[in-house]
């Protein structure tokens, strides 16, 4: 495990939020024995004027520099993370590639670079630095190699194209530029590895994990036979196969289907609302999820199969297993690690039959085996794997 290092994490997301983020969980673990500066994704002037859904309320004293941009966070594992709120930047993603776009992007990068340098100096983190840029290729391309970092790592946990509209216009081009700059690219799935390996100097897989101590609070040794509840924990968006879902809703009228997570698809939520046996709970804090899992009879992962979903390693698969739940999934990507525990099919009738069989045949022994698998996929283990990769990369740079 990395020890006594300075880690700069330039993130494409915020520290807080109502869903679990891989980069945040990794930094929490690494912060126990290292100094971590987590740089949140910058808000734009448009964000400040109009407000942004699913983001923290903007603290205008921090925006104006009237109070420190750095707040110190104590993590569950007794680590300490310094979270940097960067200054507002110009919105540029809507612009076409050209002189104006490039100058504004360069200015945004300069502004972030200046702010990060001040923070690193204040925190005495300038030496022996790892620059870990997570799913923020634009700022990675603008600020990489600007902090005298010992290693520059790009952490990619999703496909940019199609998955994130604000990145889609320029994201692929900027990502290609940044991957050539970085010493290594670390991805979270086999699908992403196949997509990125030819553009990177080196590419490694460090998969997602689960907060076992949290999610096993939803574990029950014996299945609840009094009521059938089918659960989905995750974002309601266009990655779901609504043809399969509607087949389930129609053919399991006495079952209750519960969807817990952010709503990002108007089309999707309108389909769900048509069925009386479907409950839409919306986004919940991670601490609230075990109570839902405890009521589920099974968990489902009904993703469509396409170029975007093949790169997903879903956190929900380990979260379901930590609660001991049977899992039925489509064959959207490489989840071969779970082949002995999870039923996988793309046919809607087979999906229905598998779901009914898994619920009917569930027992205490199977539930314990599922929990044991989840206990082998913790964020501590992933942080160790990540540390090994970075140490190997830096050893190669020395040679």
C-alpha positions as CSV (number, residue, x, y, z in Angstrom):
1,X,0.0,0.0,0.0
2,X,1.2,3.5,-0.8
3,X,2.6,5.1,2.4
4,X,3.7,8.6,3.3
5,X,3.0,10.0,-0.2
6,X,1.4,13.2,-1.4
7,X,-1.6,12.5,-3.6
8,X,-3.3,15.1,-5.7
9,X,-6.7,14.0,-7.0
10,X,-8.2,16.2,-9.7
11,X,-11.7,14.8,-9.8
12,X,-14.5,15.0,-12.3
13,X,-17.0,15.0,-9.5
14,X,-17.7,16.4,-6.0
15,X,-16.7,14.9,-2.7
16,X,-20.2,14.8,-1.3
17,X,-23.3,13.5,-2.9
18,X,-26.2,11.0,-2.7
19,X,-24.4,8.1,-4.4
20,X,-21.1,6.2,-3.8
21,X,-18.2,7.3,-6.0
22,X,-15.2,5.1,-6.7
23,X,-12.6,7.9,-6.6
24,X,-13.9,9.1,-3.2
25,X,-13.8,5.7,-1.7
26,X,-10.3,5.1,-2.9
27,X,-9.1,8.4,-1.6
28,X,-10.6,7.7,1.8
29,X,-8.6,4.5,2.1
30,X,-5.4,6.0,0.8
31,X,-5.8,9.1,3.2
32,X,-5.1,6.9,6.2
33,X,-1.3,6.7,5.4
34,X,-0.9,9.5,2.9
35,X,-1.7,13.2,2.4
36,X,-4.5,13.6,0.0
37,X,-5.7,16.8,-1.7
38,X,-9.0,16.2,-3.5
39,X,-9.9,18.8,-6.0
40,X,-13.6,19.0,-6.7
41,X,-14.9,19.5,-10.3
42,X,-15.1,23.2,-10.8
43,X,-18.5,24.9,-11.0
44,X,-19.0,27.3,-14.0
45,X,-20.5,30.8,-13.8
46,X,-23.6,29.3,-15.4
47,X,-23.8,26.9,-12.4
48,X,-23.5,29.7,-10.0
49,X,-26.3,31.8,-11.7
50,X,-28.8,29.0,-12.4
51,X,-28.0,26.3,-9.8
52,X,-27.2,22.7,-10.6
53,X,-29.1,19.6,-9.7
54,X,-27.4,16.9,-7.6
55,X,-24.6,19.2,-6.6
56,X,-23.6,20.9,-3.4
57,X,-25.0,24.4,-2.7
58,X,-22.4,26.9,-3.8
59,X,-20.7,28.7,-1.0
60,X,-20.1,32.2,-2.5
61,X,-17.7,33.1,0.2
62,X,-15.4,30.4,-1.1
63,X,-16.1,31.5,-4.7
64,X,-14.9,35.0,-3.9
65,X,-12.0,33.8,-1.8
66,X,-13.4,35.4,1.4
67,X,-12.9,32.1,3.2
68,X,-10.5,29.2,2.7
69,X,-11.1,27.0,-0.3
70,X,-9.9,24.0,1.6
71,X,-11.9,22.1,4.1
72,X,-10.5,19.1,6.0
73,X,-12.7,15.9,6.1
74,X,-12.2,13.1,8.6
75,X,-13.0,9.7,6.9
76,X,-14.6,6.6,8.4
77,X,-11.2,4.9,8.4
78,X,-9.5,7.6,10.5
79,X,-8.0,9.2,7.4
80,X,-7.8,12.9,6.6
81,X,-8.7,14.4,3.2
82,X,-8.2,18.0,2.2
83,X,-11.0,18.9,-0.2
84,X,-10.4,21.9,-2.4
85,X,-13.2,24.0,-3.8
86,X,-11.8,25.6,-7.0
87,X,-12.8,29.0,-8.4
88,X,-15.6,29.3,-10.9
89,X,-14.6,28.7,-14.5
90,X,-16.1,29.6,-17.9
91,X,-18.7,27.2,-19.3
92,X,-17.1,25.9,-22.5
93,X,-18.6,22.5,-23.3
94,X,-21.3,24.0,-25.5
95,X,-18.8,25.7,-27.8
96,X,-17.5,24.2,-31.0
97,X,-13.8,23.5,-31.2
98,X,-12.0,26.6,-32.3
99,X,-9.9,29.6,-31.0
100,X,-12.5,30.8,-28.5
101,X,-13.1,27.4,-27.0
102,X,-9.3,26.7,-26.8
103,X,-8.5,30.0,-25.2
104,X,-11.3,29.7,-22.6
105,X,-10.3,26.0,-21.8
106,X,-6.7,27.1,-21.4
107,X,-7.7,30.0,-19.1
108,X,-9.8,27.6,-17.0
109,X,-6.8,25.3,-16.8
110,X,-4.5,28.1,-15.8
111,X,-7.0,29.2,-13.0
112,X,-7.2,25.6,-11.6
113,X,-3.4,25.2,-11.9
114,X,-2.8,28.4,-9.9
115,X,-5.3,27.4,-7.2
116,X,-3.9,23.9,-6.8
117,X,-0.3,25.1,-6.6
118,X,-1.2,27.5,-3.8
119,X,-3.0,24.6,-1.9
120,X,-0.1,22.2,-2.4
121,X,2.3,24.8,-1.0
122,X,0.0,25.6,1.9
123,X,-0.4,21.9,2.8
124,X,3.4,21.2,2.2
125,X,2.5,18.6,-0.4
126,X,4.8,19.6,-3.3
127,X,7.3,16.8,-3.0
128,X,7.0,13.1,-4.1
129,X,3.6,13.9,-5.6
130,X,1.2,11.6,-7.4
131,X,-1.2,13.4,-9.8
132,X,-4.3,11.1,-9.9
133,X,-6.7,12.7,-12.4
134,X,-10.1,11.0,-12.2
135,X,-12.5,11.2,-15.2
136,X,-11.6,14.9,-15.9
137,X,-9.6,14.6,-19.1
138,X,-10.0,18.3,-20.0
139,X,-8.4,19.6,-16.9
140,X,-5.9,16.7,-17.0
141,X,-4.8,17.8,-20.4
142,X,-4.5,21.4,-19.2
143,X,-2.8,20.8,-15.9
144,X,-0.9,17.5,-16.3
145,X,2.9,17.8,-15.8
146,X,2.5,21.3,-14.2
147,X,3.1,20.3,-10.5
148,X,6.4,18.5,-10.8
149,X,4.6,15.3,-10.1
150,X,6.5,12.0,-9.9
151,X,3.7,10.2,-11.8
152,X,0.6,11.2,-13.8
153,X,-2.3,8.8,-13.7
154,X,-5.6,8.9,-15.5
155,X,-8.4,7.1,-13.7
156,X,-11.3,6.3,-16.1
157,X,-14.5,4.7,-14.7
158,X,-16.9,5.3,-17.5
159,X,-17.2,5.8,-21.3
160,X,-17.4,9.5,-22.1
161,X,-19.3,9.2,-25.3
162,X,-23.0,9.2,-24.7
163,X,-22.8,8.7,-21.0
164,X,-22.2,12.3,-20.1
165,X,-23.8,14.9,-22.3
166,X,-21.6,17.8,-21.0
167,X,-18.5,15.9,-22.0
168,X,-19.7,14.4,-25.3
169,X,-18.7,17.3,-27.6
170,X,-15.0,17.5,-26.7
171,X,-14.5,14.6,-24.2
172,X,-13.2,11.9,-26.5
173,X,-10.7,14.2,-28.2
174,X,-9.4,15.6,-24.8
175,X,-9.3,12.1,-23.3
176,X,-7.2,10.9,-26.3
177,X,-4.8,13.8,-25.7
178,X,-4.6,13.2,-22.0
179,X,-4.1,9.4,-22.2
180,X,-1.0,10.1,-24.4
181,X,0.4,12.4,-21.6
182,X,-0.3,10.2,-18.7
183,X,2.2,7.6,-17.4
184,X,-0.7,5.1,-17.1
185,X,-4.4,4.7,-17.4
186,X,-6.3,2.9,-14.8
187,X,-9.8,1.6,-15.7
188,X,-12.5,-0.2,-13.7
189,X,-13.6,-2.9,-16.2
190,X,-12.4,-5.2,-18.9
191,X,-14.6,-3.4,-21.4
192,X,-12.9,-0.1,-20.6
193,X,-9.5,-1.8,-20.8
194,X,-10.3,-2.9,-24.4
195,X,-11.5,0.6,-25.2
196,X,-8.5,2.5,-23.8
197,X,-5.4,0.2,-24.0
198,X,-4.4,1.2,-27.5
199,X,-4.3,4.9,-26.6
200,X,-2.4,4.6,-23.4
201,X,1.3,4.0,-22.6
202,X,0.1,1.4,-20.1
203,X,-3.3,0.4,-19.0
204,X,-4.4,-1.5,-15.9
205,X,-7.7,-2.7,-14.4
206,X,-8.7,-1.8,-10.8
207,X,-12.3,-2.8,-10.5
208,X,-15.0,-1.2,-8.3
209,X,-15.9,-2.5,-4.9
210,X,-18.3,-2.3,-2.0
211,X,-18.5,-0.8,1.4
212,X,-19.1,-4.2,3.0
213,X,-19.5,-2.9,6.5
214,X,-22.3,-0.7,5.3
215,X,-24.2,-3.0,3.0
216,X,-24.1,-6.1,5.1
217,X,-26.3,-4.2,7.5
218,X,-29.0,-5.2,5.0
219,X,-28.1,-8.9,5.2
220,X,-30.6,-11.4,6.5
221,X,-29.7,-15.0,6.7
222,X,-33.1,-16.3,5.8
223,X,-35.2,-15.1,2.8
224,X,-38.4,-13.3,3.5
225,X,-41.2,-15.4,2.0
226,X,-44.1,-13.2,3.1
227,X,-43.8,-10.7,0.2
228,X,-41.8,-10.6,-3.1
229,X,-39.9,-7.4,-3.6
230,X,-37.6,-6.9,-6.6
231,X,-35.1,-4.2,-6.1
232,X,-32.9,-2.0,-8.3
233,X,-30.4,0.3,-6.7
234,X,-28.8,2.8,-9.1
235,X,-29.5,5.5,-11.6
236,X,-32.7,5.4,-13.6
237,X,-31.5,6.3,-17.1
238,X,-31.4,5.1,-20.7
239,X,-28.9,2.3,-19.9
240,X,-31.8,0.1,-18.7
241,X,-33.6,-2.4,-20.9
242,X,-37.2,-1.3,-20.5
243,X,-38.5,-4.1,-22.6
244,X,-37.3,-6.6,-20.1
245,X,-38.5,-4.5,-17.2
246,X,-42.0,-4.2,-18.6
247,X,-42.1,-7.9,-19.2
248,X,-41.3,-8.4,-15.5
249,X,-43.9,-5.9,-14.3
250,X,-46.6,-7.4,-16.4
251,X,-45.8,-11.1,-15.5
252,X,-45.2,-10.6,-11.8
253,X,-48.2,-8.5,-10.9
254,X,-48.2,-9.5,-7.2
255,X,-44.5,-8.6,-6.8
256,X,-43.4,-5.1,-5.9
257,X,-40.6,-3.5,-7.9
258,X,-38.6,-0.8,-6.0
259,X,-36.2,1.6,-7.8
260,X,-33.8,3.5,-5.6
261,X,-31.5,6.1,-7.2
262,X,-31.1,9.2,-9.2
263,X,-33.6,9.9,-12.0
264,X,-31.8,10.9,-15.2
265,X,-34.2,9.8,-17.9
266,X,-37.7,11.3,-18.3
267,X,-38.5,8.5,-20.7
268,X,-37.5,5.9,-18.2
269,X,-39.4,7.3,-15.3
270,X,-42.5,7.7,-17.4
271,X,-42.4,4.0,-18.3
272,X,-42.0,3.0,-14.7
273,X,-44.9,5.2,-13.6
274,X,-47.3,3.3,-15.8
275,X,-47.2,0.2,-13.6
276,X,-49.0,0.1,-10.2
277,X,-46.6,-2.5,-8.8
278,X,-43.6,-0.1,-9.3
279,X,-42.3,2.2,-6.6
280,X,-39.8,5.0,-7.5
281,X,-38.0,6.1,-4.4
282,X,-35.5,8.5,-5.9
283,X,-31.9,9.2,-4.7
284,X,-31.0,8.2,-1.2
285,X,-27.9,8.6,0.9
286,X,-25.7,5.5,1.0
287,X,-26.5,5.1,4.7
288,X,-30.2,4.6,3.8
289,X,-29.7,1.8,1.3
290,X,-29.2,-1.2,3.6
291,X,-32.8,-0.7,5.0
292,X,-34.1,-1.0,1.4
293,X,-31.9,-4.1,0.6
294,X,-33.2,-5.8,3.7
295,X,-36.7,-5.7,2.2
296,X,-35.7,-7.0,-1.2
297,X,-36.2,-10.6,-2.4
298,X,-33.7,-10.2,-5.2
299,X,-31.6,-7.5,-7.0
300,X,-31.7,-6.9,-10.7
301,X,-29.2,-5.3,-13.2
302,X,-31.3,-4.9,-16.4
303,X,-28.8,-3.0,-18.6
304,X,-29.0,-2.9,-22.4
305,X,-25.9,-4.3,-24.2
306,X,-24.0,-1.6,-26.2
307,X,-20.7,0.1,-26.5
308,X,-21.4,2.2,-23.4
309,X,-22.6,-0.4,-21.0
310,X,-19.8,-2.9,-21.9
311,X,-17.4,-0.7,-19.9
312,X,-19.5,-0.8,-16.7
313,X,-18.4,-2.7,-13.6
314,X,-21.6,-2.0,-11.5
315,X,-21.1,-1.3,-7.8
316,X,-24.6,-2.6,-7.2
317,X,-23.6,-6.2,-7.9
318,X,-21.4,-6.3,-4.8
319,X,-23.9,-4.3,-2.8
320,X,-26.7,-6.8,-3.6
321,X,-24.3,-9.7,-2.7
322,X,-23.3,-8.1,0.6
323,X,-26.9,-8.1,1.5
324,X,-27.1,-11.8,0.6
325,X,-29.5,-11.2,-2.3
326,X,-30.0,-13.3,-5.4
327,X,-29.0,-11.3,-8.5
328,X,-30.2,-11.6,-12.1
329,X,-28.5,-9.5,-14.8
330,X,-28.3,-9.0,-18.5
331,X,-25.1,-9.9,-20.3
332,X,-24.1,-6.2,-20.8
333,X,-20.4,-6.6,-20.1
334,X,-17.7,-8.7,-18.4
335,X,-19.1,-9.8,-15.0
336,X,-17.5,-13.2,-15.3
337,X,-16.2,-12.9,-11.7
338,X,-19.7,-13.5,-10.6
339,X,-20.7,-16.3,-13.0
340,X,-21.2,-18.9,-10.2
341,X,-23.5,-16.5,-8.2
342,X,-25.4,-14.4,-10.7
343,X,-27.9,-15.5,-13.3
344,X,-27.1,-13.8,-16.7
345,X,-29.5,-13.6,-19.7
346,X,-30.6,-11.1,-22.3
347,X,-33.9,-12.8,-23.1
348,X,-36.8,-11.3,-21.3
349,X,-38.6,-14.6,-20.7
350,X,-35.4,-16.2,-19.5
351,X,-34.8,-13.2,-17.3
352,X,-38.3,-13.7,-15.8
353,X,-37.9,-17.4,-15.2
354,X,-34.4,-17.0,-13.7
355,X,-35.7,-14.3,-11.3
356,X,-38.5,-16.5,-10.2
357,X,-36.2,-19.5,-9.8
358,X,-33.6,-17.6,-7.9
359,X,-36.2,-16.3,-5.4
360,X,-37.8,-19.7,-5.0
361,X,-34.5,-21.5,-4.5
362,X,-32.9,-19.0,-2.2
363,X,-31.7,-20.2,1.2
364,X,-29.3,-19.3,4.1
365,X,-26.4,-21.2,2.6
366,X,-26.5,-19.3,-0.7
367,X,-26.9,-16.0,1.1
368,X,-23.8,-16.6,3.2
369,X,-21.8,-17.5,0.1
370,X,-22.9,-14.2,-1.6
371,X,-21.8,-12.2,1.4
372,X,-18.4,-14.0,1.4
373,X,-17.8,-13.0,-2.2
374,X,-18.7,-9.4,-1.5
375,X,-16.3,-9.4,1.5
376,X,-13.5,-10.1,-1.0
377,X,-14.3,-7.0,-3.0
378,X,-13.7,-4.2,-0.6
379,X,-12.3,-0.7,-1.2
380,X,-9.4,-1.5,1.0
381,X,-8.5,-4.3,-1.4
382,X,-8.9,-2.1,-4.4
383,X,-6.8,0.6,-2.8
384,X,-4.0,-2.0,-2.4
385,X,-4.3,-3.0,-6.0
386,X,-4.2,0.7,-7.1
387,X,-1.1,1.2,-4.9
388,X,0.6,-1.7,-6.5
389,X,-0.1,-0.4,-10.0
390,X,1.2,3.1,-9.2
391,X,4.4,1.7,-7.6
392,X,5.0,-0.5,-10.7
393,X,4.5,2.5,-13.0
394,X,6.9,4.6,-11.0
395,X,9.4,1.8,-10.8
396,X,9.3,1.7,-14.6
397,X,9.7,5.4,-14.9
398,X,12.9,5.1,-12.8
399,X,14.3,2.5,-15.2
